[in-house]
Amino acid sequence: MKYEIDTSTATYFETPTQSRTLCRVKALKDFGDVKAGDLGGYIEDYRNLSQDGNCWVYNNAKVMGSATVKGDAKIKNEAIVSQKATVYDGAIVKDHATVSGGATVRVMALISENALVDRAAICSGNAHIKGHAHITEQAHVADEARIKGKATISGHAKLEDSVRIKDKAIVTEHANLKGRATIQDKANIKGYALIGGNTTIKGNVTIDGSTMITSDAVVASDYDYMVIKNIYGETMAYTTSNKLWNVNYFNRTSQDLIAKGYEDSQAKGQIYEQCVAFVNDQLNIQAIENPKYELLSDDTVTVNNVTLRRIRALKNFGTIKKGTLGGYIESDNNLSHSGTAWVHDTAKVFGDALVTDDAQIHGDTIIKDKALVEDAAFITDNVIIQDHASVSGNAIVRDNARIYGNASIYEHALIQDKASISGNAQIYGNATITGTSQITDNALVYGKATLRGNVIVTGNAQIKDNANLYDHVRISEHALISREATLRNNIHVSGFAHVTTSLDGNETITGDAIVDSPNDVFCIKSNDANDNIHFPKDNYITYTKSNNMWYHNKFYGNSREFLRSAKTSDQRHFYKQLLKLVGKHPLFL
């Protein structure tokens, strides 16, 4: 047995008149990050927590009823797992989250904050559910999906890949979301709708039936798309933001659609022509009826062989007065005619890039390719945003910052100086990225985290809470930096290491190390002259207490292996002294 039930108990009230008595668990041996003698959370009986694997119930968390926690799953803080719910593999349920009913949470799924997963819902892969999000009925959230705010996923809905659902959005019935689709505000996706690609659905829009939108469309109102079911039984969806038709999983321009129809048959070509004509006649496009700006033909610039025209306001909106000259765009597909969005100064927007809602673009900013700037985002100075990158919420990007790839900047994030955000990185909350810092791959920076100087964050690393990183700090792989951590000067954290404290420089922390105090790590400069010559940036020796591991010049091993790695008698003598300093006497290794 790895644990026993302690004499400590807690009473959990399911209703004002119905309660359960739970018992605290106590570890009988070391496993995972649990040490023999550690007291954990509460369970109702032994069937709630497996004796196998590294699974554990921590803090004041509770598991009851017929619920099961097994594998390497972790239930933390005030989280509750009840009824017939199952949490296993490396899944984590923490904070005040609840998993109940017959729900399943598995693989590396994370349920946090006040999220609720119940009924027969499944959360798997690396899905993250937080805020007050509710996953219920037979919904399945998988892969890298992120659900937050007060979003609700229900019915037989399936979310996969890297979809983002937030605010009060609803996804229900048999809806299927894929790719990097984003559903926000009070948008409602239902029926057999399929939303994919880099599509963004927001506002109070409802998309149902068999509607398929899998491009990079932005749908903010019922005027932004139209759905037709033709005599062949095909559901044809047209989106105005990118002027594309989605038919049978393919995205085509009107011209390409008609040409494809005629390839199949004369009759089908004619039907497609009629559908295109109908949409052109019926779709109420605000840009035609009530434009807020015009493009000037006598004031142009050429960028990348593309001619851009200066814009001039045709009416008052926001802080813009009628007649105000703005920056340069390629066409009115680049700047929405709704909201107060505006391109100022000599800023340039072209390609399939879109500035919409109340976003403001200033200075010599360049926004191109399929980049999206929306909500109340503020971009200024010499910023470049390109590829499929997006900036939204109240985010600010300024100076010489670069946002590219599939990077997302949102909420109240601030990116400035020469910082670059790329890959699938996400910066949100009140995070601040400055200096020449680089965030890439699948890295996340959020909360009130601040990165200054030349910080590099890669892999699946996360920086959150009030963490502060300065100078030449490197965070990679699955490392987590949280709470009040402050790292500066040539620190490298990798593997599955977790740091929550202040470190002043030169440490290399990796593996599954946990550093909650400066006393949890020991770092000293090597006495080997060859190290200083051949490895000037790697001539420090680091010991992490939590896992009894040493790192030096790409060597990584326990105390016994560290001592055996010495190449000379002098080095061996030095290593023995280090072992004594950390309380590891060489005679007992």
WONOR-V199800 format. One record per residue. PHI is phi in degrees with one decimal (none if undefined). PSI is psi in whole degrees, -180 to 180 (NA if undefined). OMEGA is omega in radians with two decimals (NA if undefined). Layout:
{{PHI:PSI:OMEGA} {PHI:PSI:OMEGA}}
//
This chain:
{{none:142:3.12} {-98.5:-15:3.12} {-150.3:165:3.02} {-133.9:167:3.10} {-89.1:125:-3.10} {-79.8:172:3.13} {-78.6:-15:-3.14} {-70.1:138:-3.13} {-129.4:164:3.06} {-142.5:147:3.12} {-106.4:125:3.14} {-110.9:121:-3.13} {-94.4:111:3.07} {-74.5:-37:3.04} {-138.0:169:3.13} {-57.9:-23:-3.10} {-114.9:-4:-3.10} {-123.5:125:-3.08} {-134.6:166:3.06} {-128.4:143:3.06} {-98.7:123:-3.10} {-114.2:152:-3.12} {-116.6:144:3.13} {-76.6:145:3.11} {-95.6:149:3.14} {-132.2:127:-3.10} {-71.3:137:3.11} {-99.8:-12:3.14} {-155.6:171:3.10} {-77.9:136:2.98} {-161.0:142:-3.10} {54.1:-127:3.09} {-100.7:15:-3.13} {-101.0:138:3.13} {-109.0:151:3.10} {-54.1:132:-3.13} {96.3:-14:3.13} {-64.6:136:3.01} {-91.7:135:-3.14} {-108.1:-151:3.12} {-85.2:-148:-3.01} {-122.7:143:3.04} {-132.9:163:3.13} {-85.7:-40:3.03} {-158.9:-180:-3.00} {-63.5:-22:-3.13} {-70.5:-15:-3.11} {-77.0:-25:-3.07} {-135.2:119:-3.11} {-64.5:147:3.05} {-83.6:-8:-3.13} {-99.4:165:3.08} {68.4:-168:-3.13} {-106.1:15:-3.12} {-61.9:150:-3.11} {-160.6:154:3.03} {-110.8:120:-3.02} {-105.2:168:2.95} {52.0:-124:-3.13} {-109.5:18:-3.13} {-66.4:156:-3.06} {-134.9:137:3.06} {-126.9:129:-3.01} {-149.0:-179:-3.12} {65.5:-138:3.09} {-99.8:14:-3.14} {-64.1:150:-3.11} {-131.8:134:3.03} {-119.3:124:-3.08} {-147.6:-175:-3.10} {67.0:-129:3.10} {-114.2:22:-3.09} {-66.1:153:-3.13} {-131.7:131:3.07} {-115.5:120:-2.95} {-126.7:170:3.04} {56.4:-122:-3.12} {-107.6:17:-3.07} {-63.8:153:-3.14} {-129.3:132:3.02} {-122.4:121:-3.01} {-141.9:-180:-3.14} {57.1:-121:-3.10} {-112.5:23:-3.12} {-67.2:152:3.11} {-130.4:130:3.07} {-125.7:122:-3.08} {-150.3:-169:-2.98} {58.6:-131:-3.14} {-107.0:23:-3.09} {-66.3:153:3.13} {-130.6:133:3.00} {-121.8:123:-3.03} {-145.0:-176:-3.10} {59.8:-126:3.14} {-110.6:23:-3.12} {-68.8:154:3.13} {-131.1:134:3.01} {-122.2:121:-3.05} {-144.1:-169:-3.10} {62.7:-135:3.07} {-109.5:26:-3.08} {-65.2:153:3.11} {-126.1:131:3.05} {-124.2:122:-2.99} {-144.1:-178:-3.09} {56.2:-119:-3.13} {-116.1:24:-3.11} {-61.7:146:-3.13} {-125.1:122:3.09} {-114.3:120:-3.01} {-141.5:-180:-3.12} {56.1:-123:-3.10} {-111.9:24:-3.09} {-65.5:151:3.12} {-127.7:126:3.05} {-120.8:118:-3.08} {-144.2:-169:-3.07} {55.6:-128:-3.11} {-109.7:25:-3.10} {-66.4:153:3.11} {-127.2:131:3.00} {-121.4:123:-3.05} {-140.7:-171:-3.14} {62.3:-137:3.11} {-110.3:29:-3.11} {-62.6:143:3.09} {-121.5:125:3.12} {-119.8:124:-3.11} {-148.8:-169:-3.08} {67.3:-135:3.05} {-110.6:27:-3.12} {-62.3:149:-3.10} {-129.2:119:3.09} {-109.9:120:-2.97} {-144.1:-180:-3.11} {54.8:-126:-3.11} {-112.8:28:3.12} {-66.4:150:3.13} {-130.7:119:3.11} {-112.7:122:-2.99} {-134.8:-177:3.05} {55.6:-129:-3.08} {-102.7:21:-3.10} {-60.1:145:3.13} {-127.4:121:-3.12} {-121.8:130:-3.12} {-150.9:-172:-3.10} {68.5:-137:3.09} {-112.9:30:-3.13} {-64.4:148:3.11} {-126.3:128:3.09} {-118.0:121:-3.03} {-143.6:-168:-3.13} {61.9:-137:3.07} {-107.5:23:-3.10} {-57.8:144:3.10} {-128.6:126:3.13} {-118.6:129:-3.10} {-141.1:-177:-3.10} {58.9:-129:-3.06} {-118.6:38:-3.11} {-65.5:154:3.13} {-126.9:123:3.10} {-122.8:128:-3.08} {-148.5:-178:-3.11} {59.4:-130:-3.13} {-110.9:27:-3.12} {-64.6:151:3.13} {-126.6:132:3.02} {-125.8:122:-3.00} {-146.2:-173:-3.12} {53.6:-126:-3.07} {-108.2:22:-3.11} {-61.0:145:-3.12} {-128.9:122:3.13} {-115.8:134:-3.09} {-135.1:-179:3.05} {61.7:-137:3.13} {-113.0:32:3.14} {-59.8:144:3.11} {-124.1:128:3.09} {-119.5:125:-3.04} {-143.6:-176:-3.10} {57.7:-127:3.14} {-113.3:26:3.14} {-61.8:147:-3.10} {-128.9:117:3.14} {-111.2:123:-3.07} {-148.3:-164:-3.08} {63.6:-136:3.07} {-110.5:28:-3.10} {-59.4:142:3.06} {-121.3:117:-3.14} {-119.0:127:-3.10} {-147.8:-161:-3.12} {62.3:-140:3.10} {-107.3:27:-3.10} {-61.6:142:3.03} {-121.2:124:3.09} {-115.6:126:-3.09} {-147.7:-173:-3.10} {73.2:-145:3.14} {-107.1:26:-3.06} {-69.0:140:3.00} {-117.4:126:3.10} {-120.1:123:-3.07} {-140.8:-158:-3.12} {63.1:-141:3.11} {-107.3:27:-3.12} {-58.8:135:3.14} {-125.7:118:3.08} {-129.0:107:-3.03} {-126.8:19:3.12} {-99.0:-146:3.11} {-111.3:35:-3.08} {-68.3:154:2.99} {-118.2:117:-3.13} {-117.0:110:-3.11} {-115.2:-9:3.11} {-154.2:170:3.14} {-68.0:-12:3.12} {-86.5:-6:-3.07} {-89.4:-4:3.10} {-156.4:161:3.07} {-145.1:142:-3.11} {-120.2:132:3.11} {-128.8:138:3.00} {-109.0:114:-3.04} {-84.6:179:-3.06} {-68.9:-13:3.09} {-89.0:2:-3.13} {82.3:7:3.13} {-82.3:135:3.01} {-90.4:120:-3.07} {-112.9:120:3.14} {-112.0:129:3.12} {-114.3:130:3.12} {-115.2:130:-3.02} {-75.7:-28:-3.06} {-62.6:-35:3.13} {-120.1:3:3.10} {53.4:48:3.14} {-123.7:149:3.02} {-101.2:140:3.03} {-114.4:110:-3.12} {-134.4:124:3.10} {53.4:47:3.07} {71.9:4:3.12} {-111.1:143:3.06} {-103.2:127:-3.09} {-140.1:151:2.96} {-71.9:167:3.13} {-57.6:-42:-3.12} {-64.6:-44:3.13} {-66.1:-37:3.14} {-63.0:-47:3.14} {-63.1:-43:3.14} {-60.9:-41:3.12} {-64.9:-38:3.12} {-60.9:-45:-3.14} {-68.1:-27:3.05} {-63.3:-37:-3.13} {-75.8:-48:3.12} {-171.8:158:3.09} {-59.4:-43:-3.09} {-63.8:-43:-3.12} {-68.1:-39:3.09} {-58.6:-42:3.13} {-66.3:-39:3.11} {-62.3:-45:3.13} {-62.4:-39:3.10} {-60.5:-42:-3.14} {-65.6:-39:3.11} {-64.7:-44:3.11} {-61.7:-45:3.14} {-62.8:-40:3.14} {-62.6:-45:3.14} {-62.7:-44:3.13} {-61.0:-32:-3.14} {-80.3:-37:-2.96} {-97.1:-32:-3.03} {-67.3:125:-3.12} {-86.1:98:-3.12} {-99.2:118:-3.04} {-60.9:-29:-3.13} {-61.1:-26:3.14} {-86.9:-41:-3.02} {-80.9:-38:-3.04} {-147.6:66:-3.08} {-66.1:146:3.11} {-99.3:-10:3.11} {-150.4:168:3.04} {-129.9:160:3.09} {-101.7:128:-3.11} {-85.9:137:-3.13} {-88.7:-17:-3.07} {-102.8:11:3.11} {-138.6:94:-3.05} {-130.0:161:2.99} {-137.1:157:3.11} {-116.0:126:3.13} {-129.8:124:-3.14} {53.0:41:3.14} {65.3:17:3.09} {-112.1:130:3.13} {-86.4:124:3.11} {-111.2:146:-3.12} {-117.1:144:3.12} {-70.7:148:3.12} {-103.8:152:3.10} {-134.9:132:-3.11} {-68.7:137:3.12} {-101.5:-5:3.12} {-160.2:170:3.08} {-80.4:136:3.03} {-161.0:141:-3.09} {56.2:-128:3.09} {-96.5:2:-3.09} {-90.0:133:3.11} {-102.5:151:3.10} {-53.6:133:-3.13} {94.8:-11:3.14} {-63.8:133:3.06} {-86.1:139:3.12} {-114.0:-154:3.13} {-86.5:-148:-3.01} {-122.9:137:3.06} {-135.2:161:3.14} {-79.8:-42:3.14} {-157.3:174:-3.13} {-75.6:4:2.96} {-77.0:-14:-3.10} {-89.7:-20:-3.10} {-138.4:122:-3.11} {-63.6:145:3.05} {-87.5:-6:3.08} {-100.1:167:-3.13} {69.3:-166:-3.13} {-111.1:12:3.14} {-53.4:142:-3.12} {-155.3:148:3.06} {-107.5:114:-3.04} {-98.0:173:2.95} {52.2:-127:3.11} {-113.5:23:3.09} {-62.0:153:-3.05} {-133.0:134:3.12} {-130.8:125:-3.10} {-154.5:-176:-3.02} {71.1:-139:3.08} {-100.4:16:3.13} {-67.5:150:-3.11} {-137.2:134:3.00} {-114.4:123:-3.01} {-142.3:-179:-3.13} {60.4:-120:-3.10} {-119.2:22:-3.12} {-65.5:145:-3.13} {-124.8:128:-3.10} {-116.8:120:-3.06} {-121.8:178:3.03} {63.0:-141:3.12} {-104.1:28:3.14} {-55.2:144:3.02} {-120.8:126:3.07} {-123.9:122:-3.01} {-145.6:-174:-3.11} {59.4:-123:3.14} {-116.4:27:-3.13} {-66.0:151:-3.13} {-130.1:128:3.04} {-123.2:121:-3.00} {-141.9:-175:-3.12} {57.9:-131:-3.11} {-110.7:29:-3.14} {-60.3:147:-3.11} {-126.6:119:-3.10} {-121.7:133:-3.11} {-151.3:175:3.13} {69.0:-127:-3.03} {-113.4:33:-3.12} {-66.4:146:2.99} {-123.9:126:3.07} {-122.0:125:-3.03} {-146.6:-174:-3.11} {58.9:-130:3.13} {-107.2:20:-3.10} {-65.7:153:3.11} {-138.1:145:3.06} {-130.2:127:-3.05} {-146.4:-170:-3.11} {63.9:-136:3.09} {-109.2:26:-3.11} {-63.6:149:3.09} {-123.4:130:3.06} {-127.5:127:-3.06} {-148.0:-175:-3.11} {62.0:-127:-3.10} {-112.4:29:-3.11} {-65.4:152:3.12} {-126.3:127:3.11} {-122.1:120:-3.09} {-151.9:-174:-3.04} {69.1:-135:3.08} {-109.9:24:-3.08} {-61.9:147:3.12} {-128.2:128:3.08} {-119.2:123:-3.09} {-153.0:-177:-3.02} {58.9:-126:-3.05} {-110.3:27:-3.10} {-64.3:149:3.09} {-124.9:123:3.09} {-120.3:127:-3.09} {-149.5:-175:-3.08} {59.3:-130:-3.14} {-110.5:27:-3.14} {-64.4:148:3.09} {-130.7:135:3.13} {-122.0:126:-3.05} {-147.7:-169:-3.11} {61.5:-136:3.07} {-106.7:22:-3.09} {-61.4:149:3.09} {-130.6:130:3.09} {-121.3:123:-3.08} {-154.6:-169:-3.02} {69.6:-133:3.07} {-113.2:29:-3.12} {-65.4:148:3.12} {-128.0:127:3.12} {-120.9:123:-3.08} {-134.6:-174:3.12} {65.3:-138:3.10} {-109.8:26:-3.12} {-59.3:147:3.14} {-128.1:125:3.10} {-120.1:125:-3.05} {-148.0:-172:-3.10} {58.5:-129:-3.12} {-109.3:24:-3.07} {-66.2:148:3.10} {-124.6:133:3.03} {-129.4:122:-3.05} {-154.7:-169:-3.03} {70.5:-134:3.08} {-112.7:27:-3.13} {-61.9:144:3.13} {-130.4:130:3.10} {-120.4:125:-3.12} {-129.5:159:3.11} {78.7:-136:-3.08} {-112.7:57:3.12} {-80.5:137:3.10} {-123.7:126:3.14} {-123.7:124:-3.06} {-134.8:-177:3.10} {63.4:-137:3.12} {-107.3:25:-3.10} {-64.8:153:3.11} {-131.7:135:3.05} {-121.9:125:-3.05} {-148.7:-174:-3.14} {59.6:-130:-3.11} {-106.4:25:-3.10} {-61.6:142:3.09} {-126.8:126:3.13} {-122.9:134:-3.07} {-129.2:156:2.97} {58.1:-135:-2.97} {-93.7:61:3.12} {-94.5:139:3.13} {-123.5:123:3.10} {-121.1:127:-3.03} {-144.1:179:3.13} {55.3:-124:-3.08} {-108.4:22:-3.07} {-63.3:150:3.13} {-129.1:127:3.07} {-117.2:122:-3.02} {-145.8:-175:-3.13} {56.5:-128:-3.07} {-101.0:24:-3.08} {-57.5:137:3.04} {-130.8:117:-3.10} {-121.0:135:3.12} {-150.0:154:2.99} {66.3:89:2.94} {57.9:36:3.07} {-93.0:139:3.08} {-127.0:122:3.11} {-119.0:128:-3.07} {-145.3:-166:-3.11} {62.4:-136:3.07} {-110.5:24:-3.09} {-63.9:150:-3.13} {-132.3:122:-3.12} {-120.6:130:-3.13} {-126.5:7:-3.02} {-124.4:-173:-3.11} {-95.8:133:3.09} {-132.3:141:-2.98} {-102.4:-1:3.02} {140.4:146:2.99} {79.4:-3:3.10} {-74.5:145:2.97} {-119.0:111:-3.04} {-115.5:124:-3.04} {-146.9:-167:-3.10} {64.9:-138:3.14} {-109.8:30:-3.10} {-62.3:143:3.03} {-121.7:121:-3.10} {-120.0:100:-3.12} {-102.8:-7:-3.11} {-151.0:152:3.07} {-57.1:-24:-3.14} {-77.2:-8:-3.14} {-83.9:-3:-3.12} {-140.0:143:3.12} {-125.4:131:-3.10} {-138.3:132:-3.14} {-146.2:151:3.12} {-74.3:139:-3.14} {-65.5:147:3.09} {-92.8:5:-3.08} {-89.1:115:-3.13} {-58.8:-34:3.13} {-63.8:-34:3.10} {-62.3:-42:-3.09} {-68.7:-26:3.14} {-84.9:-48:-3.00} {-90.9:-25:-3.12} {-129.4:62:-3.04} {-59.4:-26:-3.13} {-98.6:-1:-3.04} {-133.5:35:-3.06} {-100.6:25:3.09} {-112.7:147:3.11} {-106.0:129:-3.12} {-120.4:134:3.05} {-120.6:131:3.08} {-112.0:125:-3.01} {-67.7:-40:-2.99} {-61.2:-33:-3.12} {-120.1:8:3.09} {53.3:49:-3.10} {-123.8:148:-3.14} {-115.9:146:3.04} {-131.1:133:3.08} {-162.2:122:3.09} {46.6:52:3.11} {72.8:-2:2.97} {-78.9:139:3.07} {-144.2:117:-3.11} {-169.9:178:-3.12} {-79.4:-178:-3.05} {-61.0:-42:3.14} {-63.5:-46:-3.14} {-66.3:-35:3.12} {-62.1:-47:-3.14} {-63.5:-40:-3.13} {-69.9:-17:-3.12} {-79.7:-9:3.14} {-60.7:135:-3.07} {-98.8:-16:-3.14} {-135.9:165:3.12} {-66.0:-38:3.12} {-63.7:-42:-3.14} {-66.8:-39:3.12} {-63.3:-41:3.11} {-62.1:-42:3.13} {-64.0:-42:-3.14} {-64.7:-38:3.10} {-61.8:-40:3.10} {-62.9:-40:3.13} {-65.7:-40:3.13} {-61.6:-40:3.11} {-65.8:-37:-3.13} {-62.9:-31:-3.13} {-99.0:11:3.07} {83.5:20:3.13} {-113.9:97:-3.09} {-73.4:127:-3.09} {-54.2:-30:-3.10} {-67.8:-21:-3.08} {-103.5:11:3.13} {-89.6:NA:NA}}
//
